[in-house]
Amino acid sequence: MKAPLTMTQASVNMPSTALFPPSSAFRTNNRLSETPIPTSELTLDNRRYPAWQIAPNLLVSFKYAWAGISYAFLTQRNFRIHTIMTATAISLGLFLQVNGVSMAIVSLTCALVMVLELLNTALESVVDLAVGQSYHELAKIAKDCAAGAVMISAIAALLVGGFILCPPLVALAFAL
């Protein structure tokens, strides 16, 4: 069995700010401690610094993930649109009996759009939390860039879907 990585081994690819929380409090076994862990004892296992709470098991982790997806579906119009378009594209591909590789490409591009929409929702929430009711130009830039990323991925997904689904759809239309 391998020994856990020490701070020296773990910090090769990590900036020093990623190793410690920004306050004077340190975590040992998920409990706060006012005394820092000696460098020789710091491992990847005992320097985890969660934002709020650690899921005790995998089922709870899935529950948290589903809560995020549900929140986005219930509150974000664009996420609902992307969900409907994804279901339509996949259903059309199955109906047209598109080959497996093409269906995988359509599914992955649709999933990319939905993932970016979830990240956009998360970023907007964090920005709103940070700036509150005030206006800040950097907050606008962050939100606009995230929305732009979603838009670019949605356009790419439309192109991919069109290139893959239109030829069999046109062939079916002319066969009737």
Backbone as numpy.savetxt, mean C-alpha at the origin, in Angstrom:
# Nx Ny Nz CAx CAy CAz Cx Cy Cz
20.76 -22.67 13.96 19.92 -21.49 13.96 20.80 -20.24 13.96
20.43 -19.26 13.13 21.22 -18.05 13.03 20.94 -17.13 14.21
21.96 -16.47 14.66 21.79 -15.47 15.71 21.19 -14.22 15.10
20.39 -13.44 15.88 19.83 -12.20 15.34 20.95 -11.24 14.96
20.65 -10.40 13.98 21.62 -9.41 13.54 21.88 -8.38 14.63
23.09 -7.97 14.78 23.41 -6.90 15.71 23.21 -5.57 15.03
23.26 -4.48 15.80 23.07 -3.17 15.22 24.11 -2.89 14.16
25.33 -3.32 14.36 26.39 -3.07 13.39 26.06 -3.76 12.08
25.60 -5.00 12.14 25.25 -5.73 10.93 24.00 -5.15 10.27
23.02 -4.75 11.06 21.76 -4.27 10.53 21.87 -2.86 9.97
22.80 -2.07 10.45 22.85 -0.67 10.04 23.61 -0.44 8.76
24.10 -1.49 8.14 24.86 -1.32 6.91 24.00 -0.65 5.84
22.75 -1.07 5.71 21.87 -0.53 4.69 20.81 0.40 5.25
20.91 0.79 6.49 19.88 1.62 7.10 20.49 2.92 7.61
19.73 4.04 7.44 20.22 5.27 8.04 20.11 5.19 9.55
20.91 5.96 10.25 20.91 5.88 11.72 19.58 6.31 12.30
18.83 7.17 11.61 17.53 7.60 12.14 16.53 6.46 12.15
16.72 5.42 11.33 15.79 4.30 11.32 16.02 3.36 12.49
17.15 3.48 13.18 17.47 2.54 14.25 16.82 2.91 15.57
16.55 4.18 15.81 16.03 4.61 17.09 14.81 5.48 16.90
13.89 5.46 17.86 12.75 6.36 17.80 13.22 7.80 18.02
12.41 8.78 17.61 12.84 10.17 17.72 12.84 10.72 19.14
12.35 10.00 20.11 12.33 10.50 21.48 13.40 9.82 22.31
13.43 10.15 23.59 14.42 9.54 24.47 13.98 8.18 24.97
12.75 7.79 24.67 12.25 6.49 25.11 12.71 5.41 24.14
13.08 4.26 24.67 13.51 3.14 23.86 12.61 1.95 24.14
12.53 1.06 23.18 11.67 -0.11 23.32 12.51 -1.35 23.58
12.09 -2.11 24.57 12.66 -3.43 24.79 11.49 -4.38 24.93
11.41 -5.35 24.06 10.31 -6.32 24.07 8.96 -5.62 24.09
8.80 -4.59 23.26 7.56 -3.84 23.10 7.14 -3.08 24.35
8.08 -2.78 25.24 7.79 -1.96 26.42 8.74 -0.79 26.42
8.25 0.35 26.84 9.09 1.54 26.88 10.08 1.44 28.02
11.27 1.91 27.76 12.30 1.96 28.77 13.03 3.28 28.65
13.33 3.90 29.77 14.03 5.19 29.74 15.53 5.02 29.51
16.03 3.82 29.70 17.46 3.61 29.49 17.66 2.96 28.13
18.56 3.48 27.33 18.78 2.90 26.01 19.41 1.52 26.10
19.16 0.73 25.10 19.75 -0.60 25.02 21.20 -0.43 24.59
22.13 -1.11 25.27 23.53 -1.02 24.81 23.63 -1.49 23.36
24.50 -0.83 22.61 24.66 -1.13 21.20 24.93 -2.61 20.95
25.69 -3.24 21.80 26.03 -4.64 21.61 24.82 -5.55 21.74
23.77 -5.11 22.47 22.58 -5.93 22.68 21.44 -5.59 21.72
21.60 -4.55 20.92 20.53 -4.12 20.03 20.44 -5.05 18.84
19.28 -5.68 18.64 19.06 -6.58 17.52 17.87 -6.09 16.73
17.65 -6.70 15.57 16.49 -6.35 14.77 15.19 -6.67 15.50
15.21 -7.68 16.36 14.00 -8.11 17.04 13.55 -7.12 18.11
14.48 -6.49 18.84 14.05 -5.67 19.97 14.08 -4.17 19.66
14.21 -3.78 18.40 14.19 -2.35 18.11 12.97 -1.94 17.30
11.97 -2.80 17.26 10.73 -2.46 16.58 10.02 -1.38 17.38
9.59 -0.35 16.70 8.95 0.78 17.37 7.60 1.04 16.70
6.55 0.34 17.13 5.26 0.46 16.46 4.60 1.80 16.73
3.77 2.23 15.77 3.08 3.51 15.90 2.04 3.46 17.02
1.33 2.35 17.13 0.28 2.31 18.14 0.21 0.95 18.80
0.01 -0.07 18.04 -0.23 -1.38 18.62 0.23 -2.45 17.63
0.77 -3.52 18.14 1.20 -4.63 17.31 0.09 -5.67 17.28
-0.22 -6.16 16.08 -1.22 -7.21 15.97 -0.67 -8.47 16.61
-1.42 -9.07 17.53 -0.91 -10.25 18.23 -0.80 -11.50 17.36
-1.57 -11.55 16.25 -1.47 -12.71 15.37 -1.84 -12.32 13.95
-1.68 -13.26 13.04 -1.90 -13.00 11.63 -3.36 -12.68 11.32
-4.27 -13.31 12.01 -5.69 -13.07 11.78 -6.05 -11.62 12.10
-5.51 -11.08 13.17 -5.77 -9.69 13.54 -5.13 -8.75 12.51
-3.98 -9.12 11.99 -3.35 -8.32 10.93 -4.25 -8.24 9.71
-4.85 -9.37 9.32 -5.78 -9.37 8.19 -7.01 -8.54 8.51
-7.45 -8.57 9.75 -8.61 -7.77 10.16 -8.30 -6.28 9.98
-7.11 -5.84 10.39 -6.72 -4.45 10.22 -6.64 -4.08 8.73
-6.10 -4.98 7.92 -6.00 -4.72 6.48 -7.39 -4.60 5.87
-8.28 -5.49 6.25 -9.64 -5.44 5.72 -10.36 -4.17 6.18
-10.07 -3.71 7.39 -10.67 -2.46 7.87 -10.23 -1.29 6.98
-8.97 -1.29 6.55 -8.50 -0.23 5.66 -9.16 -0.29 4.30
-9.30 -1.49 3.75 -9.96 -1.64 2.46 -11.43 -1.24 2.56
-12.09 -1.65 3.64 -13.49 -1.29 3.85 -13.66 0.23 3.98
-12.75 0.85 4.73 -12.81 2.30 4.89 -12.70 2.99 3.54
-11.74 2.55 2.73 -11.56 3.17 1.42 -12.79 2.96 0.54
-13.36 1.76 0.58 -14.54 1.49 -0.25 -15.74 2.33 0.19
-15.90 2.49 1.49 -17.07 3.23 2.01 -16.92 4.74 1.88
-15.71 5.24 1.90 -15.53 6.70 1.95 -14.94 7.31 0.68
-14.34 6.52 -0.18 -13.65 7.07 -1.35 -14.38 6.68 -2.63
-14.98 7.67 -3.28 -15.71 7.43 -4.53 -14.81 6.78 -5.58
-13.60 7.29 -5.72 -12.70 6.75 -6.75 -12.33 5.29 -6.49
-12.20 4.90 -5.23 -11.90 3.50 -4.94 -13.06 2.61 -5.38
-14.29 3.08 -5.18 -15.45 2.30 -5.63 -15.46 2.20 -7.16
-15.12 3.30 -7.84 -15.05 3.27 -9.30 -13.99 2.27 -9.76
-12.82 2.30 -9.13 -11.75 1.37 -9.50 -12.17 -0.08 -9.23
-12.91 -0.30 -8.15 -13.38 -1.65 -7.83 -14.35 -2.15 -8.91
-15.26 -1.30 -9.33 -16.23 -1.68 -10.37 -15.50 -1.92 -11.70
-14.56 -1.06 -12.04 -13.81 -1.24 -13.29 -12.97 -2.52 -13.25
-12.39 -2.84 -12.10 -11.61 -4.08 -11.96 -12.51 -5.29 -12.14
-13.66 -5.28 -11.48 -14.59 -6.41 -11.61 -15.06 -6.54 -13.06
-15.31 -5.42 -13.71 -15.75 -5.45 -15.11 -14.66 -6.02 -16.02
-13.43 -5.55 -15.84 -12.33 -6.03 -16.69 -12.07 -7.52 -16.49
-12.07 -7.97 -15.27 -11.81 -9.39 -15.00 -12.97 -10.25 -15.50
-14.20 -9.80 -15.29 -15.36 -10.55 -15.79 -15.36 -10.62 -17.31
-15.04 -9.51 -17.96 -14.98 -9.50 -19.42 -13.88 -10.42 -19.94
-12.75 -10.41 -19.27 -11.66 -11.30 -19.66 -12.03 -12.76 -19.52
-12.73 -13.10 -18.45 -13.17 -14.49 -18.26 -14.22 -14.87 -19.30
-15.14 -13.95 -19.58 -16.17 -14.21 -20.58 -15.57 -14.41 -21.96
-14.56 -13.63 -22.30 -13.92 -13.72 -23.61 -12.87 -14.83 -23.67
-12.66 -15.53 -22.58 -11.70 -16.61 -22.46 -10.28 -16.17 -22.88
-9.88 -15.05 -22.31 -8.54 -14.52 -22.55 -7.54 -15.44 -21.85
-6.35 -15.63 -22.45 -5.39 -16.58 -21.88 -4.91 -16.12 -20.50
-4.29 -17.04 -19.80 -3.89 -16.82 -18.41 -2.90 -15.69 -18.21
-1.91 -15.60 -19.09 -0.91 -14.54 -18.95 -1.55 -13.17 -19.13
-2.41 -13.05 -20.12 -3.10 -11.77 -20.35 -4.00 -11.41 -19.17
-4.68 -12.41 -18.62 -5.53 -12.15 -17.46 -4.70 -11.73 -16.26
-3.53 -12.34 -16.12 -2.64 -11.95 -15.02 -2.19 -10.50 -15.18
-1.89 -10.10 -16.40 -1.47 -8.72 -16.65 -2.61 -7.75 -16.34
-3.82 -8.08 -16.79 -4.98 -7.22 -16.50 -5.20 -7.15 -14.99
-5.15 -8.29 -14.32 -5.38 -8.33 -12.87 -4.33 -7.52 -12.12
-3.07 -7.66 -12.51 -2.00 -6.92 -11.82 -2.10 -5.42 -12.04
-2.44 -5.00 -13.25 -2.57 -3.56 -13.48 -3.76 -2.98 -12.72
-4.85 -3.73 -12.67 -6.00 -3.27 -11.88 -5.66 -3.23 -10.39
-4.94 -4.24 -9.91 -4.53 -4.26 -8.50 -3.60 -3.09 -8.20
-2.72 -2.76 -9.13 -1.82 -1.62 -8.94 -2.61 -0.33 -8.74
-3.65 -0.14 -9.55 -4.48 1.06 -9.41 -5.13 1.10 -8.03
-5.66 -0.03 -7.59 -6.34 -0.06 -6.29 -5.35 0.13 -5.13
-4.16 -0.44 -5.25 -3.14 -0.26 -4.21 -2.74 1.21 -4.14
-2.53 1.84 -5.29 -2.16 3.26 -5.28 -3.30 4.12 -4.73
-4.53 3.74 -4.99 -5.66 4.49 -4.42 -5.69 4.34 -2.90
-5.38 3.16 -2.39 -5.29 2.97 -0.94 -4.16 3.81 -0.35
-3.00 3.82 -1.01 -1.88 4.64 -0.54 -2.22 6.13 -0.61
-2.93 6.53 -1.65 -3.36 7.92 -1.76 -4.28 8.29 -0.60
-5.21 7.41 -0.28 -6.12 7.66 0.85 -5.34 7.76 2.16
-4.38 6.86 2.36 -3.57 6.89 3.58 -2.76 8.18 3.66
-2.14 8.56 2.54 -1.34 9.78 2.53 -2.20 11.00 2.80
-3.38 11.06 2.19 -4.27 12.19 2.44 -4.66 12.27 3.91
-4.92 11.13 4.52 -5.28 11.12 5.94 -4.14 11.60 6.82
-2.94 11.16 6.53 -1.77 11.57 7.31 -1.50 13.06 7.13
-1.62 13.55 5.90 -1.41 14.98 5.65 -2.46 15.79 6.38
-3.72 15.36 6.33 -4.78 16.07 7.05 -4.52 16.07 8.55
-4.02 14.96 9.06 -3.69 14.88 10.47 -2.57 15.86 10.82
-1.59 15.96 9.95 -0.43 16.82 10.22 -0.75 18.30 10.13
-1.52 18.70 9.12 -1.77 20.14 8.93 -3.06 20.61 9.57
-3.93 19.68 9.93 -5.19 20.06 10.57 -6.06 20.87 9.62
-6.65 21.94 10.14 -7.55 22.76 9.35 -6.83 23.85 8.56
-5.52 23.92 8.68 -4.78 24.98 7.99 -4.38 24.54 6.59
-4.02 25.51 5.76 -3.56 25.24 4.41 -2.05 25.31 4.38
-1.44 24.35 3.70 0.00 24.39 3.52 0.31 23.94 2.10
1.14 24.69 1.41 1.46 24.39 0.02 2.10 23.01 -0.14
2.95 22.59 0.79 3.56 21.27 0.70 2.53 20.15 0.88
1.51 20.39 1.69 0.44 19.41 1.84 -0.31 19.26 0.52
-0.56 20.36 -0.14 -1.22 20.33 -1.45 -0.38 19.56 -2.46
0.93 19.82 -2.48 1.82 19.13 -3.41 1.81 17.62 -3.14
1.87 17.22 -1.88 1.87 15.80 -1.54 0.58 15.13 -2.00
-0.55 15.77 -1.73 -1.83 15.20 -2.13 -1.97 15.15 -3.65
-1.56 16.21 -4.32 -1.68 16.26 -5.78 -0.78 15.22 -6.45
0.42 15.04 -5.93 1.33 14.04 -6.50 0.79 12.63 -6.31
0.23 12.34 -5.15 -0.35 11.02 -4.92 -1.54 10.78 -5.83
-2.38 11.80 -6.01 -3.52 11.68 -6.92 -3.03 11.50 -8.36
-1.96 12.19 -8.71 -1.38 12.03 -10.05 -0.87 10.62 -10.29
-0.27 10.02 -9.28 0.21 8.64 -9.41 -0.95 7.69 -9.66
-2.07 7.91 -8.97 -3.25 7.08 -9.19 -3.77 7.28 -10.61
-3.80 8.52 -11.07 -4.31 8.81 -12.41 -3.44 8.15 -13.49
-2.13 8.24 -13.35 -1.24 7.61 -14.33 -1.44 6.10 -14.36
-1.57 5.49 -13.18 -1.77 4.04 -13.14 -3.13 3.66 -13.72
-4.16 4.50 -13.51 -5.49 4.21 -14.07 -5.46 4.31 -15.59
-4.76 5.31 -16.13 -4.64 5.43 -17.58 -3.90 4.22 -18.15
-2.82 3.82 -17.48 -2.07 2.65 -17.93 -2.94 1.40 -17.88
-3.76 1.26 -16.84 -4.63 0.09 -16.73 -5.68 0.10 -17.84
-6.20 1.28 -18.19 -7.14 1.35 -19.30 -6.48 0.94 -20.62
-5.26 1.39 -20.83 -4.54 1.02 -22.05 -4.28 -0.48 -22.09
-3.80 -1.04 -20.99 -3.54 -2.48 -20.93 -4.82 -3.26 -21.17
-5.89 -2.86 -20.49 -7.18 -3.53 -20.68 -7.67 -3.43 -22.11
-7.50 -2.26 -22.70 -7.91 -2.07 -24.09 -7.11 -2.94 -25.06
-5.79 -2.96 -24.88 -4.95 -3.77 -25.76 -5.23 -5.26 -25.63
-5.57 -5.70 -24.43 -5.79 -7.14 -24.21 -7.23 -7.56 -24.48
-8.19 -6.74 -24.08 -9.59 -7.15 -24.16 -10.30 -6.74 -25.45
-9.85 -5.68 -26.09 -10.55 -5.21 -27.30 -10.45 -6.18 -28.49
-9.28 -6.76 -28.81 -9.25 -7.67 -29.96 -10.24 -8.85 -29.86
-10.31 -9.58 -28.72 -11.32 -10.65 -28.69 -12.74 -10.12 -28.66
-12.93 -8.93 -28.10 -14.27 -8.33 -28.07 -14.72 -7.95 -29.49
-13.81 -7.37 -30.26 -14.12 -7.01 -31.65 -14.37 -8.27 -32.47
-13.56 -9.30 -32.27 -13.74 -10.56 -32.98 -15.09 -11.18 -32.66
-15.51 -11.10 -31.42 -16.81 -11.62 -31.02 -17.93 -10.82 -31.66
-17.76 -9.50 -31.72 -18.79 -8.64 -32.30 -18.95 -8.93 -33.79
-17.86 -9.15 -34.52 -17.94 -9.44 -35.94 -18.41 -10.87 -36.21
-18.25 -11.76 -35.25 -18.70 -13.15 -35.41 -20.21 -13.25 -35.31
-20.84 -12.28 -34.68 -22.31 -12.33 -34.52 -22.96 -11.88 -35.74
